[in-house]
Amino acid sequence: TYLDRGARAEKEYLRWFPSLNASFNLRENLIARAAYYHSIGRPSFEQYAGGLNLPDETVAPGPTNRITVNNAAIKPWTARSVSARLEYYFAGVGLVSVGGFHREFENFFGNTTFAATPEFLALYALDPATFGAYEVATQHNIRDTVRMTGVDFSYKQALTFLPRWARGLHAFANVSSQRPVGDATANFQGFIPRKASWGVSLEREKFSLRANWSYQGRSRNGPVTGASIPAGTYNYTVRRVFLDVLGEYQLTPRLGLYFTLRNVLDMPDQQEVDGPGVPQHATFRSAEFSGSLWTFGLKGTF
């Protein structure tokens, strides 16, 4: 049930966000970089609507039957970040780099549940006799500092050292890993801790071919709640590897053919449930196959 309260909320984000960037040439082809900066993240506009959802009065109070309300008073988070990177440039065309960062969040968003107080019920004109036994689920700003650290590696190069038959061959690879540390209620829903991408391409005068792979590690989504479900049980998106293949062929200087093959391996969007006491055979929840999207076309320059 949605209640129209005619509420109005005003917010402003007028702040100073200083940043400092520096680089130093250790050698002609070796560069060290460092940065320090402040940033801000606002809540979604839905938070400021202050919408209230009421539970089913015919069902007993429980983790799946609560009063839920958006917290219009929630503040944006702010963060201080430090990053460093080392870059090495190959002769010709190419680069390999490694870097890391450390970020500290203040007022990060979290989820909280509390018993409905007389003040809360009065604020929303709710009958204590009807709704007094229900818990309230909402969002809040975490008091403690939430930290995130991460590292990444990047490589790309034109493989000019190969024999002449392999001219025009390029390769690239990127890997990143990041880890949050702090309050367990922090809302990192959909956060992907590990990502990678790699691929090869061949470019000639009349045609080009590319094959790109991307890896997304297992990510945690929303919690699973219920009368017999222990705390710490969550929905997860299973790790996936995607393959895209792209190509072009130039018929004339102004006319060409192209094709794009997305998700060639037809990897599904697979969801699972995991937590304390969940056996391996019971983790599967769903798998959605959207197929591989193939596009062929003709393009011209006029």
PyMOL commands that set and color helices and strands:
alter all, ss='L'
color gray80, all
select helices_A, chain A and resi 45-49+118-123+128-131+164-166+280-282
alter helices_A, ss='H'
color red, helices_A
select strands_A, chain A and resi 19-27+30-41+52-53+67-69+77-89+94-106+109-115+135-141+146-158+169-181+194-203+207-216+219-223+234-237+240-252+255-262+269-274+284-288+293-300
alter strands_A, ss='S'
color yellow, strands_A
deselect
rebuild
show_as cartoon
